[in-house]
């Protein structure tokens, strides 16, 4: 996924949305491929899950 220009906007394929918090993921992410062959993306290290638990 090398882009020739740094200012070029991300394509739809490059943009990931976290399945837990719903935020756009920029940079590193983790994903799970389900039995139905879909992919779920999460923030790296499940940061959003920790934030959710701390805000009880």
ABEGO torsion letter per residue (X at the ends): XBBABAABBBBAAABBBBAAAGBBBBEBBBBBBBAAGBBBBBBBGGAAAAAAAAAX
